[in-house]
Amino acid sequence: MDHEDEADILLPQANQSKFAPQADDPWVIRRDRGDAEIRTYVALLSTTTSMIFKDSLFGVLAIVANVVHERNDVTRAMVREWLRDPRDRKELAATKRSS
C-alpha cells in the first residue's frame, strides 16, 4: 500500500469530525487585531525589506502601506506591533507581572 492509498483511507474519516465550530459558538474565540489584509501586506513586504536592507524599516512600511491601501492611519508603532515576535510579547508580559 502506498501513501496515496493511505491518504484515501484517512480522508473520509477526517471529514466526519464531530467538531464543527459555528460563527456563534461560545467556545471559539476570535481576536480582532485589525485589518487582516493590510497586516498581511505589511508582513510580506517586511520580509523583502529585511532581506534587502537588513533592517525592519517600520516607518517606511507604514508609509508604503498607507499609500498602497489609500489610508492614512497606519503608524510606525502599529507596524512594529504587528511584526513583533510573539516570544517578545511573552517576555514583556512576564516582566510586567514581576514588577
C-alpha contacts under 8 A as a table, 3 or more apart, distances in Angstrom:
res1	aa1	res2	aa2	distance
1	M	5	D	6.14
1	M	6	E	7.08
2	D	5	D	5.53
2	D	6	E	6.55
3	H	6	E	5.00
3	H	7	A	6.09
4	E	7	A	5.02
4	E	8	D	6.25
5	D	8	D	5.10
5	D	9	I	6.38
6	E	9	I	5.10
6	E	10	L	6.31
7	A	10	L	5.11
7	A	11	L	6.01
8	D	11	L	5.48
8	D	12	P	7.35
9	I	12	P	6.61
9	I	13	Q	7.58
10	L	13	Q	5.42
10	L	14	A	6.37
11	L	14	A	5.10
11	L	15	N	6.40
12	P	15	N	5.27
12	P	16	Q	6.63
13	Q	16	Q	5.30
13	Q	17	S	7.14
14	A	17	S	5.78
17	S	20	A	7.19
21	P	25	D	6.10
21	P	28	V	7.08
22	Q	25	D	5.14
23	A	28	V	7.78
24	D	28	V	7.92
25	D	28	V	5.62
26	P	29	I	7.42
33	R	36	A	7.52
34	G	39	R	7.59
35	D	38	I	5.74
35	D	39	R	6.27
36	A	39	R	5.06
36	A	40	T	5.95
37	E	40	T	5.24
37	E	41	Y	6.21
38	I	41	Y	4.91
38	I	42	V	6.10
38	I	65	A	7.01
38	I	69	H	7.52
39	R	42	V	5.17
39	R	43	A	6.14
39	R	82	W	6.85
40	T	43	A	5.04
40	T	44	L	6.17
41	Y	44	L	5.29
41	Y	45	L	6.09
41	Y	65	A	7.49
42	V	45	L	5.06
42	V	46	S	5.92
42	V	61	L	6.51
42	V	62	A	7.81
42	V	65	A	6.58
42	V	79	V	7.37
43	A	46	S	5.10
43	A	47	T	6.63
43	A	82	W	7.84
43	A	83	L	6.67
44	L	47	T	5.51
44	L	48	T	7.02
45	L	48	T	5.35
45	L	49	T	6.37
45	L	61	L	7.43
46	S	49	T	5.05
46	S	50	S	5.88
46	S	56	S	6.53
46	S	57	L	7.91
46	S	61	L	7.09
47	T	50	S	5.19
47	T	51	M	6.22
48	T	51	M	5.18
48	T	52	I	6.18
49	T	52	I	5.16
49	T	53	F	5.62
49	T	54	K	7.17
49	T	55	D	6.98
49	T	56	S	6.70
49	T	57	L	7.34
50	S	53	F	5.43
50	S	54	K	4.62
50	S	55	D	5.00
50	S	56	S	5.45
50	S	57	L	7.89
51	M	54	K	5.52
51	M	55	D	7.90
53	F	56	S	7.92
57	L	60	V	5.37
57	L	61	L	6.20
58	F	61	L	5.10
58	F	62	A	6.19
58	F	76	R	5.20
58	F	77	A	7.65
58	F	79	V	5.80
58	F	80	R	5.92
59	G	62	A	5.08
59	G	63	I	6.34
59	G	75	T	7.04
59	G	76	R	4.49
59	G	79	V	7.74
60	V	63	I	5.10
60	V	64	V	6.16
60	V	76	R	7.85
61	L	64	V	5.15
61	L	65	A	5.97
61	L	76	R	7.62
61	L	79	V	7.24
62	A	65	A	5.16
62	A	66	N	6.13
62	A	74	V	5.50
62	A	75	T	5.44
62	A	76	R	5.54
62	A	79	V	6.28
63	I	66	N	5.18
63	I	67	V	6.26
63	I	74	V	7.51
63	I	75	T	7.74
64	V	67	V	5.17
64	V	68	V	6.01
65	A	68	V	5.26
65	A	69	H	5.90
65	A	71	R	7.75
65	A	74	V	7.20
66	N	69	H	5.38
66	N	70	E	5.58
66	N	71	R	4.52
66	N	72	N	5.25
66	N	73	D	7.05
66	N	74	V	6.09
67	V	70	E	5.03
67	V	71	R	6.38
67	V	72	N	7.65
68	V	71	R	7.84
71	R	74	V	7.32
74	V	78	M	6.36
74	V	79	V	7.27
75	T	78	M	5.17
75	T	79	V	6.40
76	R	79	V	5.21
76	R	80	R	6.15
77	A	80	R	5.04
77	A	81	E	6.18
78	M	81	E	5.11
78	M	82	W	6.14
79	V	82	W	5.02
79	V	83	L	6.16
80	R	83	L	5.29
80	R	84	R	5.92
81	E	84	R	5.13
84	R	88	D	6.88
84	R	89	R	7.54
85	D	88	D	5.34
85	D	89	R	6.97
86	P	89	R	5.14
86	P	90	K	6.60
87	R	90	K	5.20
87	R	91	E	6.35
88	D	91	E	5.11
88	D	92	L	6.07
89	R	92	L	5.03
89	R	93	A	6.08
90	K	93	A	5.11
90	K	94	A	6.14
91	E	94	A	5.08
91	E	95	T	6.14
92	L	95	T	5.06
92	L	96	K	6.24
93	A	96	K	5.12
93	A	97	R	6.22
94	A	97	R	5.15
94	A	98	S	6.25
95	T	98	S	5.28
95	T	99	S	6.35
96	K	99	S	5.36
